[in-house]
Amino acid sequence: MSAIVNSEPSGSGRPESVFISWLLWQPRGADLAVAAAKEISKLAPYQDRDPDIVRLRRLFEQLAGRTGRPH
């Protein structure tokens, strides 16, 4: 998954759409927590640049079991 960084948030619900698409593309039987942890690492350099990326990272963190419910 590659991250696209915009200077302003999209406001379109895009993080949720990206997250759902990512889930649908995971192979059957994949360890989703491990796969989500890999995505968290990929997003780390971009986390403070865009609120949508922050939201996407929180979704992956929740799946990986690193946080509580996203806000």
DAKACOR-V209966 format. One record per helix or strand of 3 or more residues. SS is the DSSP state (H for helix, E for strand). FROM is the first residue (numbers start at 0). LEN is the number of residues. If there is no record, write none. Layout:
ss=SS from=FROM len=LEN
ss=SS from=FROM len=LEN
This chain:
ss=H from=13 len=11
ss=H from=31 len=15
ss=H from=50 len=14
